Amino acid sequence: MTIRKTPRDWTPEQIERFWDWHGTNAHAESNYFSNQVGLGIVNFLSMTGNLKGRVLDYGCGVGHLLSHLLLRGLQCYGVDSSQRSINRVNEKFSGIPNWMEGKVVDGCATSFRDEYFDVITCIETLEHLPEESIFPMLKELKRILRPNGLLLITTPYSEDLDQNLFYCPFCDSEYHKWQHMRSLSIEYMQSLLCTHEFRILFCQNLDFQAFNAFDDASLPPITLLSLRRIKSWVNFKHRRLLDRLFPKPFPRGKEISHRLSLGKKTHLCALVTK
C-alpha cells in the first residue's frame, strides 16, 4: 500500500536535507523560482519607487534574487535554514562592497534588531513551512521591517498539490516534488496578512515573467521582426509615454496594469507595509 507523505510527515531535518541537495546540485538550480524570474521580481519592486536601503531576502537559497538586488547597489542580506546554501551565498558574494552577510536562521527568528530593513523579500517560502511556523515567521518579519518599509511575499497561486506528487519506489510513498505543504489563495493570503495587522498595498496573482523584460524597450533584430513584435513594441512605448505624462501611484499605474494583463498569472504576490 502506497503511503502518501502529508505535510505533518516533513520534519525540519528532512526539509533542510531536501534543500541542501537542491542548493548544491547544479542541474537543479534552473528550477529555483528566483533563478527564473529574479529580474522580474526586482523590476516589479522598483516600480514602487521604494526599492532602497537595507534589503533582506528571507529564505534566500543560493542567492539568485540577491544577485539582481546587488546590481542595484542595495545593502543586501540573506537568511536561510540551509547552512550549505548560506555558505555558498557568502562565498559567492564575498568581496562585493554592498554584500553585508548571509546567516542561518534558527527556526523563524533572526538576530537583526527591530525595524532594521527597508525592504524584505520572502520568495516562494511560505508554502514550504510547517503550519506552526507561519505565524512566528510573519511576526518576525514585521518586527525587523521598518515603519513604511516594504515586504514582498510570493507563493504559487491556488496550486493543485496532487498534480505535483512524486512517487518514491524505495520507501513506497508519495510526496510533493517541491516539498510544498499548502496551496494559497488570494483570500487566504489577505486574511493571514490582516491577522498580523499588515497594511496590504497589493495582493493579486500575476506572471513575473512579464516583468523580466521590463527594461527591454528596443526593437529586436530585423531578422526577428514581425507585425506582432512591432505592434508590441509600439504599445510598450505608448504606455511608457503615458506613464511619464500622467503618472499614477503604484500599483495602479498604466505600465503595471499592462504587465498584469499578460502571462499565465501562476503566482500569488502580496506587497505589504506596516
Secondary structure, 3 states (H helix, E strand, C coil): CCEECCHHHCCHHHHHHHHHHHHHCHHHHHHCHHHHHHHHHHHHHHCCCCCCCEEEEECCCCCHHHHHHHHCCCEEEEEECCHHHHHHHHHHHCCCCCEEEEEECECCECCCCCCCEEEEEEECCHHHCCHHHHHHHHHHHHHHEEEEEEEEEEEEECCCHHHHEEEECCCCEEEECCCCCCCECHHHHHHHHHHCCCEEEEEEEECCHHHHCCCCCCCCCHHHCCHHHHHHHHHHHHHHHHHHHCCCCCCCCHHHHHHHCCCCCCEEEEEEEC
